Amino acid sequence: MPSIDYSQIPHTALIASLAIGYLLGSIPFGLLLTRMAGLGDVRKIGSGNIGATNVLRTGNKKLAAATLLLDALKATFAALLAQKLFGSDTVHLPGLLGGFAAFIGHLFPIWLRFKGGKGVATYIGTLLGIFPLMVLVFAIVWLSVAYLSRYSSLSALVATLVIPVALWLLGQQEAALVTAAMTVITWGKHKPNIERLISGTESRIGKKG
């Protein structure tokens, strides 16, 4: 794998990639969609989260699916746009930074006093933008763990652990490091879920009430 002289990448390009990604990622689609649908403030129900899982607690599955899709695609678009504007066939750092910043924007949106989602959808969206094959790997791991454990949170946590390792083994060191950072942050945002998994009180997939 040829070495890349990152000093040749203008600092303004890297800063712009981060800014574009953060602004796109901070769009709170879950909050906007539920309000437009007349369902009020999604932050006042369930976990208080703006992500698709909490939107599902409104009882509107289509709205939850739309939230999941838009939260993923805003990260994909951020990565692709930053790469198109500032990257090249050999330099992928701008796209990686754009996707990573969108992920951060979703978790800590400035418009909502830095209280956002947990990041799984934007994690997947970033993968779609920087290394699409990893979306399939993520899905296979998620489905496998979900089938065996019936825990959605555990499935996502395990999948985020596998992705950086898979990217590293494929020789994609940059992407591996970026996704490793995203994995650490995702686990931090899932601390309550982890505590419930350890105590055996985490809700299983399909469980009523």
DOKOL-390219 format. One line per 3 residues: number of its first residue (from 1); their letters; for each residue z, x, y of N, C-alpha, C. Coordinates in Angstrom, 2 decimals, decimal comma. Last residue first. Example, Ala and Ser with C-alpha at 12.3 -4.5 7.8 and 13.67 -1.06 7.14 Angstrom:
BEGIN
2	sa	7,08:12,85:-2,25:7,14:13,67:-1,06:7,87:12,90:0,03  7,80:13,19:-5,69:7,80:12,30:-4,50:7,80:13,20:-3,30 .
//
This chain:
BEGIN
209	gkk	25,81:-44,28:-4,86:27,09:-44,36:-4,19:27,70:-43,02:-3,87  24,13:-42,87:-7,70:24,33:-44,00:-6,79:25,73:-43,93:-6,19  22,16:-40,03:-8,25:23,49:-40,66:-8,35:23,64:-41,74:-7,30 .
206	gir	19,82:-38,68:-7,94:19,76:-39,98:-8,58:21,09:-40,69:-8,69  21,32:-35,54:-8,19:20,09:-36,27:-7,92:20,11:-37,60:-8,67  24,84:-35,48:-7,41:23,67:-35,16:-8,24:22,48:-36,02:-7,86 .
203	set	27,03:-34,16:-4,96:26,28:-35,31:-5,50:25,08:-34,83:-6,29  29,78:-32,05:-5,71:28,46:-32,20:-5,10:27,72:-33,36:-5,76  32,15:-31,48:-6,90:32,08:-32,75:-6,17:30,72:-32,97:-5,49 .
200	gsi	32,82:-29,06:-8,03:32,29:-30,11:-8,90:32,16:-31,46:-8,23  33,52:-26,88:-6,59:34,60:-27,82:-6,91:34,14:-28,95:-7,82  31,03:-25,67:-6,32:32,11:-24,94:-6,99:33,23:-25,89:-7,44 .
197	lre	29,70:-27,62:-4,86:29,19:-27,22:-6,18:30,29:-26,52:-6,98  31,18:-27,63:-2,51:31,22:-28,81:-3,37:30,69:-28,51:-4,77  30,51:-25,10:-1,55:31,92:-25,41:-1,83:32,04:-26,62:-2,75 .
194	inp	27,80:-25,48:-1,18:28,26:-24,48:-2,14:29,70:-24,75:-2,53  27,81:-27,37:0,86:27,23:-27,71:-0,44:27,73:-26,75:-1,52  28,95:-25,89:2,97:29,64:-27,08:2,44:29,13:-27,49:1,06 .
191	khk	26,89:-23,81:3,21:28,26:-23,50:2,79:29,02:-24,73:2,27  24,28:-23,83:4,04:24,64:-24,68:2,90:26,07:-24,43:2,40  24,06:-21,92:5,93:23,97:-23,31:6,38:24,36:-24,28:5,27 .
188	gwt	24,12:-19,67:4,26:25,19:-19,90:5,22:25,23:-21,34:5,70  21,71:-19,96:2,93:22,96:-20,05:2,17:24,13:-20,31:3,09  20,01:-19,50:5,12:20,00:-20,79:4,42:21,28:-20,99:3,61 .
185	ivt	20,56:-16,82:5,67:20,90:-17,84:6,67:20,96:-19,23:6,02  19,59:-15,62:3,34:20,99:-15,43:3,72:21,42:-16,53:4,70  16,89:-16,43:3,51:17,72:-16,85:2,39:19,20:-16,74:2,74 .
182	maa	15,98:-15,08:5,75:16,00:-16,54:5,77:16,90:-17,09:4,65  16,12:-12,48:4,77:16,95:-12,86:5,92:17,08:-14,38:6,00  14,19:-12,72:2,80:15,57:-12,39:2,41:16,53:-12,76:3,53 .
179	tvl	11,91:-13,16:4,29:12,43:-14,28:3,51:13,86:-14,00:3,01  11,67:-10,56:5,39:11,81:-11,74:6,26:12,41:-12,90:5,49  11,41:-8,99:3,08:12,53:-8,77:3,99:12,77:-9,97:4,90 .
176	aae	9,03:-10,03:2,00:10,26:-10,04:1,22:11,48:-9,89:2,13  7,16:-9,46:3,96:7,49:-10,87:3,69:8,78:-10,98:2,91  7,21:-6,63:3,67:7,50:-7,29:4,95:7,96:-8,72:4,72 .
173	qqg	6,44:-6,20:0,97:7,76:-5,83:1,44:8,15:-6,52:2,75  4,79:-7,15:-1,35:4,81:-7,73:-0,01:6,18:-7,48:0,63  4,67:-6,47:-4,00:4,30:-5,46:-3,01:4,26:-5,95:-1,59 .
170	llw	5,65:-8,18:-5,81:4,21:-8,28:-5,55:3,74:-7,28:-4,50  8,32:-7,72:-5,62:7,64:-7,27:-6,84:6,13:-7,30:-6,68  8,78:-9,04:-3,19:8,97:-7,59:-3,28:8,23:-7,03:-4,49 .
167	lav	8,32:-11,70:-3,91:7,47:-11,06:-2,90:7,58:-9,54:-2,98  10,43:-12,08:-5,74:9,04:-12,22:-6,17:8,09:-11,52:-5,20  12,62:-11,75:-4,03:12,45:-10,85:-5,17:11,00:-10,88:-5,64 .
164	piv	12,32:-13,90:-2,22:12,25:-12,51:-1,75:12,01:-11,50:-2,87  12,46:-16,17:-4,21:11,29:-15,86:-3,38:11,27:-14,42:-2,86  14,98:-16,50:-5,41:13,86:-15,99:-6,20:12,73:-15,48:-5,31 .
161	lta	16,58:-17,66:-3,47:16,94:-16,34:-4,00:15,75:-15,69:-4,72  15,44:-20,11:-3,07:15,41:-19,16:-1,96:15,84:-17,76:-2,39  16,01:-21,26:-5,56:14,62:-20,99:-5,19:14,54:-19,98:-4,05 .
158	vla	18,77:-21,60:-5,37:18,23:-20,68:-6,37:16,79:-20,30:-6,01  18,87:-23,51:-3,30:19,54:-22,22:-3,15:18,98:-21,19:-4,13  17,50:-25,70:-4,38:16,98:-25,03:-3,18:17,58:-23,64:-3,04 .
155	sls	19,21:-26,31:-6,52:17,81:-26,01:-6,76:17,20:-25,24:-5,59  21,56:-26,97:-5,23:21,53:-25,79:-6,09:20,09:-25,35:-6,35  20,74:-29,36:-3,96:21,16:-28,21:-3,17:21,10:-26,92:-3,99 .
152	syr	20,20:-31,07:-6,13:19,14:-30,70:-5,19:19,50:-29,44:-4,42  21,11:-31,04:-9,42:21,63:-30,76:-8,09:20,48:-30,31:-7,18  20,45:-31,24:-12,06:20,46:-32,48:-11,28:21,09:-32,29:-9,90 .
149	sly	20,07:-29,10:-13,82:21,38:-29,31:-13,19:21,55:-30,66:-12,51  17,48:-29,18:-14,91:18,60:-28,73:-15,73:19,96:-29,12:-15,14  15,89:-30,11:-12,83:15,82:-30,77:-14,14:17,05:-30,44:-14,99 .
146	avs	16,46:-28,26:-10,84:16,80:-29,67:-10,63:16,82:-30,42:-11,97  15,36:-25,96:-11,92:16,81:-26,02:-11,72:17,27:-27,47:-11,55  12,64:-26,76:-11,93:13,30:-26,32:-13,16:14,82:-26,45:-13,04 .
143	lwv	12,09:-27,33:-9,25:11,98:-28,39:-10,25:12,72:-28,03:-11,54  12,49:-24,76:-8,11:13,26:-25,93:-7,66:13,26:-27,02:-8,74  10,56:-23,22:-9,44:11,99:-22,90:-9,57:12,84:-24,11:-9,21 .
140	iaf	8,23:-24,53:-8,59:8,52:-24,40:-10,02:10,01:-24,13:-10,24  8,39:-24,24:-5,78:8,38:-25,58:-6,39:8,76:-25,52:-7,87  8,26:-21,46:-5,47:9,42:-22,20:-4,99:9,52:-23,55:-5,69 .
137	vlv	5,68:-21,03:-6,49:6,84:-20,42:-7,14:8,11:-21,16:-6,76  4,21:-22,44:-4,56:4,15:-22,86:-5,97:5,34:-22,29:-6,74  4,79:-20,90:-2,37:5,16:-22,32:-2,34:5,18:-22,86:-3,77 .
134	mlp	3,64:-18,47:-2,85:5,08:-18,57:-3,03:5,58:-20,02:-2,95  1,02:-18,72:-2,10:1,32:-18,71:-3,53:2,81:-18,93:-3,78  1,03:-18,41:0,74:0,96:-19,74:0,12:1,32:-19,79:-1,36 .
131	fig	2,42:-16,71:2,90:2,11:-16,36:1,51:2,10:-17,63:0,68  2,56:-17,78:5,49:2,45:-16,33:5,32:2,08:-15,90:3,90  2,56:-20,62:5,38:1,79:-19,93:6,40:1,57:-18,46:6,11 .
128	llt	4,19:-21,25:3,27:2,82:-21,76:3,26:1,95:-21,02:4,26  6,58:-20,11:4,16:5,90:-19,55:2,99:4,44:-19,99:2,96  7,14:-21,92:6,21:6,88:-20,52:6,53:6,15:-19,84:5,38 .
125	giy	7,64:-24,22:4,70:6,52:-24,19:5,64:6,15:-22,78:6,04  10,00:-23,48:3,39:8,77:-23,72:2,61:7,54:-23,65:3,50  11,62:-23,33:5,66:11,49:-22,17:4,76:10,18:-22,30:3,97 .
122	tav	11,52:-25,90:6,56:10,86:-24,88:7,37:10,73:-23,56:6,59  13,00:-27,13:4,47:11,61:-27,53:4,74:10,87:-26,46:5,54  15,50:-25,81:4,72:14,71:-25,70:3,49:13,25:-26,06:3,73 .
119	gkg	17,19:-26,02:7,03:16,12:-25,04:6,96:15,25:-24,99:5,73  19,09:-27,71:7,98:19,54:-26,65:7,07:18,43:-25,67:6,71  18,88:-28,54:11,54:18,86:-28,81:10,11:19,34:-27,63:9,29 .
116	gkf	21,02:-28,01:14,40:19,81:-28,54:13,77:19,95:-28,79:12,28  22,35:-27,34:17,27:22,80:-27,99:16,04:21,61:-28,68:15,38  21,89:-26,37:19,82:21,81:-25,44:18,70:22,37:-26,01:17,40 .
113	rlw	21,72:-28,54:21,52:22,89:-27,65:21,60:23,04:-26,80:20,34  19,20:-29,52:21,22:20,29:-30,24:20,57:21,57:-29,39:20,51  17,40:-27,80:22,35:17,46:-29,14:22,90:18,67:-29,92:22,36 .
110	ipf	17,45:-25,50:20,82:18,10:-25,45:22,13:18,30:-26,85:22,71  18,16:-25,59:17,37:17,29:-26,04:18,48:18,04:-26,09:19,81  18,66:-24,00:14,85:19,41:-23,90:16,09:18,56:-24,31:17,29 .
107	lhg	16,91:-24,61:12,78:18,35:-24,54:12,52:19,18:-24,62:13,79  14,45:-24,48:14,06:14,84:-25,71:13,38:16,35:-25,75:13,15  14,43:-21,84:14,96:14,38:-22,94:15,92:14,81:-24,26:15,32 .
104	ifa	14,34:-20,44:12,56:15,54:-20,33:13,40:15,59:-21,49:14,40  11,75:-21,22:11,78:12,89:-21,48:10,91:14,19:-21,46:11,71  10,33:-20,07:13,85:10,30:-21,53:13,67:11,46:-21,99:12,81 .
101	afg	10,81:-17,38:13,33:11,35:-17,97:14,55:11,34:-19,49:14,49  9,37:-17,10:10,94:10,81:-16,88:10,95:11,45:-17,53:12,17  6,75:-17,55:11,85:7,37:-18,44:10,87:8,87:-18,33:10,86 .
98	gll	6,50:-15,38:13,64:6,29:-16,75:14,10:6,94:-17,75:13,16  6,89:-13,18:11,99:7,86:-13,45:13,04:7,73:-14,87:13,56  4,59:-13,41:10,41:5,92:-13,44:9,79:6,99:-13,79:10,82 .
95	gpl	2,62:-13,09:12,34:2,72:-14,34:11,60:4,08:-14,50:10,94  3,14:-10,40:13,19:3,23:-11,53:14,12:3,38:-12,88:13,41  2,76:-8,89:10,73:4,07:-9,05:11,33:4,15:-10,20:12,32 .
92	hvt	0,42:-8,23:9,55:0,89:-9,61:9,36:2,23:-9,88:10,02  -2,36:-6,38:9,73:-1,06:-6,50:10,40:-0,60:-7,95:10,36  -4,82:-6,60:8,53:-3,88:-5,62:7,99:-2,49:-5,72:8,58 .
89	dsg	-6,15:-8,56:9,89:-6,24:-8,58:8,43:-5,23:-7,63:7,79  -3,76:-9,40:12,51:-5,07:-8,96:12,03:-5,06:-9,01:10,51  -2,13:-11,13:15,29:-2,20:-10,33:14,06:-3,62:-9,90:13,73 .
86	flk	-2,16:-12,82:17,48:-1,66:-11,46:17,66:-1,78:-10,56:16,43  -3,36:-15,30:16,90:-3,37:-14,77:18,26:-3,08:-13,28:18,33  -2,96:-15,66:14,15:-4,30:-15,78:14,72:-4,39:-15,11:16,09 .
83	qal	-0,18:-15,44:13,96:-1,03:-14,49:13,25:-2,44:-14,49:13,83  0,63:-17,63:15,47:1,03:-16,29:15,89:0,15:-15,23:15,23  -0,52:-19,68:13,88:-0,92:-19,50:15,27:-0,58:-18,09:15,76 .
80	laa	0,79:-19,43:11,40:-0,66:-19,28:11,48:-1,13:-19,01:12,91  3,48:-19,91:12,17:3,09:-18,66:11,51:1,59:-18,40:11,65  3,30:-22,49:13,25:3,82:-21,39:14,06:3,39:-20,04:13,48 .
77	fta	2,38:-23,95:11,06:1,54:-23,83:12,25:1,99:-22,66:13,12  4,63:-23,72:9,38:3,32:-23,24:8,94:2,42:-22,99:10,15  6,54:-25,02:10,92:6,71:-23,59:10,62:5,39:-22,97:10,17 .
74	kla	5,49:-27,55:10,94:5,69:-26,90:12,24:5,91:-25,39:12,03  5,45:-28,28:8,24:4,20:-27,91:8,90:4,39:-27,25:10,26  8,14:-28,94:7,71:7,48:-27,83:7,02:6,27:-27,34:7,80 .
71	dll	8,54:-31,09:9,38:9,43:-29,93:9,51:8,83:-28,71:8,82  6,59:-32,83:8,38:6,46:-32,30:9,74:7,34:-31,08:9,96  7,62:-33,37:5,78:6,29:-32,81:5,97:6,15:-32,15:7,34 .
68	lta	10,15:-34,46:6,32:10,02:-33,28:5,47:8,68:-32,58:5,72  9,39:-36,71:7,82:10,24:-35,67:8,41:10,11:-34,37:7,64  7,99:-38,15:5,93:7,29:-37,69:7,13:8,08:-36,57:7,81 .
65	aal	10,06:-38,73:4,16:8,93:-37,92:3,70:8,16:-37,34:4,89  11,62:-40,35:5,80:12,18:-39,10:5,28:11,07:-38,16:4,82  9,89:-42,46:6,15:10,32:-41,70:7,32:10,89:-40,35:6,89 .
62	kkn	9,76:-43,42:3,57:8,53:-42,93:4,22:8,87:-42,07:5,43  12,38:-44,27:3,08:11,83:-43,14:2,32:10,58:-42,57:2,98  14,97:-45,36:4,72:13,52:-45,35:4,94:12,91:-44,11:4,28 .
59	gtr	17,64:-45,18:4,62:17,02:-46,11:3,69:15,51:-46,15:3,81  18,97:-43,31:5,95:18,67:-44,52:6,72:18,07:-45,59:5,82  18,99:-41,18:4,29:20,18:-42,02:4,27:20,02:-43,26:5,15 .
56	lvn	16,78:-39,73:4,96:16,68:-40,60:3,78:17,87:-41,56:3,72  17,78:-38,14:6,93:16,91:-39,25:7,34:16,78:-40,24:6,19  19,02:-36,24:5,35:19,86:-37,18:6,09:19,04:-38,37:6,60 .
53	tag	16,76:-34,97:4,30:17,78:-35,53:3,41:18,65:-36,55:4,13  15,32:-34,04:6,55:14,79:-35,15:5,75:15,84:-35,79:4,85  17,64:-33,24:9,29:16,62:-33,00:8,28:16,28:-34,23:7,46 .
50	ing	19,70:-33,32:11,03:18,43:-33,90:11,49:17,32:-33,75:10,47  23,04:-34,36:10,00:21,93:-33,42:10,01:20,65:-34,10:10,49  25,14:-35,90:9,50:24,89:-35,60:10,90:23,74:-34,64:11,09 .
47	sgi	25,54:-36,76:6,97:25,98:-35,39:7,27:25,83:-35,04:8,74  25,70:-40,15:7,85:25,73:-39,15:6,78:26,32:-37,82:7,19  24,91:-40,51:11,36:25,09:-41,03:10,00:25,18:-39,87:9,01 .
44	krv	24,31:-39,46:13,77:25,54:-40,25:13,70:25,77:-40,88:12,32  21,87:-38,30:13,77:23,03:-37,39:13,78:24,35:-38,13:13,65  20,04:-40,25:14,13:20,31:-39,84:12,75:21,51:-38,90:12,66 .
41	dgl	20,33:-42,85:16,27:20,51:-41,40:16,22:20,93:-40,97:14,82  18,07:-45,58:15,50:19,16:-44,93:16,23:19,16:-43,43:16,07  15,89:-46,78:14,47:17,02:-46,58:13,57:18,17:-45,83:14,22 .
38	gam	13,41:-47,14:15,62:14,48:-48,06:15,98:15,71:-47,94:15,10  11,52:-45,29:15,28:11,52:-46,39:14,31:12,64:-47,39:14,58  12,19:-43,46:17,17:10,97:-44,24:17,39:10,89:-45,44:16,45 .
35	rtl	14,45:-42,39:15,88:14,60:-43,11:17,15:13,38:-43,98:17,42  13,29:-41,16:13,70:14,25:-42,25:13,48:14,47:-43,06:14,76  11,64:-39,24:14,98:11,06:-40,30:14,14:12,02:-41,47:13,95 .
32	llg	13,49:-37,57:16,33:12,45:-38,29:17,06:11,90:-39,47:16,26  15,06:-36,53:14,23:15,67:-37,30:15,31:14,64:-38,16:16,03  13,08:-35,19:12,74:13,94:-36,20:12,12:14,57:-37,11:13,15 .
29	fpi	11,95:-33,35:14,58:11,17:-34,49:14,11:12,04:-35,58:13,48  12,74:-31,54:17,00:13,57:-32,27:16,03:12,89:-33,53:15,50  11,41:-28,43:17,53:11,06:-29,85:17,68:11,82:-30,65:16,61 .
26	sgl	11,87:-25,79:16,98:12,99:-26,55:17,54:12,65:-28,02:17,81  9,48:-24,67:16,16:10,50:-24,97:15,16:11,62:-25,84:15,68  8,20:-24,26:18,61:7,65:-25,21:17,64:8,71:-25,63:16,63 .
23	lyg	9,92:-22,34:19,73:9,67:-23,60:20,43:9,11:-24,66:19,49  9,80:-20,25:17,82:11,07:-20,92:18,12:10,84:-22,28:18,77  7,06:-19,49:17,85:7,70:-20,00:16,64:8,96:-20,79:16,95 .
20	ial	6,75:-18,60:20,48:5,92:-19,69:19,97:6,60:-20,34:18,77  8,61:-16,46:20,47:8,76:-17,58:21,41:7,98:-18,81:20,92  7,59:-14,71:18,53:8,93:-15,28:18,38:9,11:-16,52:19,25 .
17	sai	5,14:-14,11:19,68:5,19:-14,70:18,34:6,53:-15,38:18,10  5,95:-12,88:22,05:5,23:-14,16:22,12:5,25:-14,87:20,78  7,06:-10,55:20,99:7,92:-11,48:21,72:7,27:-12,86:21,80 .
14	lat	4,76:-9,42:19,90:5,87:-9,75:19,03:6,80:-10,76:19,70  3,23:-9,07:22,20:2,70:-9,88:21,10:3,82:-10,33:20,18  4,75:-7,31:23,70:4,52:-8,67:24,23:4,01:-9,60:23,14 .
11	hpi	4,56:-4,98:22,29:5,83:-5,70:22,27:5,66:-7,13:22,76  1,61:-4,42:20,39:2,25:-4,62:21,70:3,55:-5,42:21,58  1,54:-2,20:17,77:1,57:-3,63:18,07:2,28:-3,83:19,41 .
8	qsy	1,91:0,44:17,31:0,63:0,06:17,90:0,56:-1,43:18,23  4,17:0,71:15,95:4,24:1,04:17,37:2,96:0,67:18,10  3,63:0,32:13,34:4,01:-0,85:14,11:4,13:-0,57:15,60 .
5	dis	1,39:1,50:11,34:2,08:2,00:12,52:2,39:0,82:13,44  1,70:1,16:7,91:1,23:0,55:9,15:2,07:1,08:10,30  0,43:2,57:4,87:1,47:2,42:5,88:0,87:1,88:7,16 .
2	pm	-1,06:0,83:2,11:-1,15:1,70:3,26:-0,04:1,44:4,26  0,00:0,85:-1,19:0,00:0,00:0,00:0,00:0,89:1,24 .
//
